[in-house]
Amino acid sequence: PEMELETFYGQLTHIYHVHVPTAFPALDLNEPTSFIFAAIRECKLKTDDAQLDGLDIHFYSKHGQLSVMDVKTAQALVGRVPSASNEWAIVDRSAALVQA
């Protein structure tokens, strides 16, 4: 199957450091190794507002599932600001606006 790059937003809830103190050949670990994992709760995005096209601002009011992943897969940190109707606006500065 062919993979496609997709953007997801979530709230970082925990960071875990896992240390494997000895080699573990069954996992192809030939020496002591450390891993850093991030627990991230998905933000359920609402349909984008056409007036905000191209600004990388997205709205959410609910969270989805919690996922634990290698922290290396997190590409950028973004901010959030309160909006009307108990929603939050995600302000993504990782793409086009960074160069503006």
N, C-alpha and C positions, 0 to 999 in steps of 0.2 A: 504493500500500500504506500502511496505517496503522501508525505507529510506536508502540511502547510503551516507557515508561521502565523500565529494568532496572539492577540494581546488579551491578557486577563488582568483584572484588578482585584486586590484583596487586602485584608488587614492582617499585618504581622502580629501574631499572638504570642509566640514563643520561639526561642532559639535553643537548639539542643546541640551539645558537644558530645560525640560518641567516640571514645578512644578504644581501639583494639590493641592491647598491649603486646601481643605476640603475632608471629606469622600465622596466617589462616589460609592454607593452600586451597581449601574447598571454595573460598571466595576470591581466589587469585590474589591474595595479599601475601607478599613475600617478606614483609617487615612490619613492625608496629606502625599503625596508621590511625589518623584521626579524621573524622567526618563532622561537618557542621550541617545540621538540618534546620529548616525553617518551617514552623507551623503557620499556615496562612489561611484565613477564613475568606472565602470568595465573596465579592460584592456583586449583588444582582443588579446589573445596570438597567436603567430605564431607556426607552427609545430616545435617541439623541434629538435635541432641539435644532431645527434647521438654521436658526439664527446664529448658532454657535459653530457651524460647520468650519472645519479647519483650525479650530482653537484647542483641540484636545481637552475639552471640558466635558465630563460625563456625570450623570446623576444616578444616585442609588438611594434606597431607603431600607433595604433588607440585605441580610447576609445569607450566604448559602453554606455549602459544606466546608469542612475543615480538611485541608490537605497538608501532608508533611512531605517536603521535597528537599533536595540538595540545594543549599543556599546559593550555589553557583548559578542556578537557573533563574534567579531574580535578576532582572535586567536593569531596573531603575527604581528610585524612590520618588514617590509623588506626594502631593499634599491634598488636604481636603478642607473645605470651608462649609459652614452651615448654610442651608438654603431654605426656601419656603416649604411649608407642608411636611415638616420633619424629614426632610431629605438632606443629603450631603452632595456637594459638587466636588468631583475629583478633578484636580488641576494637574495635568500631565505635562511636565517640563522636559520630558526625555526625547521629544521628537522635534517637530518643525519650530516650535516657539523658542527652543533653546538657541537656535541660530539667529532669531529675529533681533 
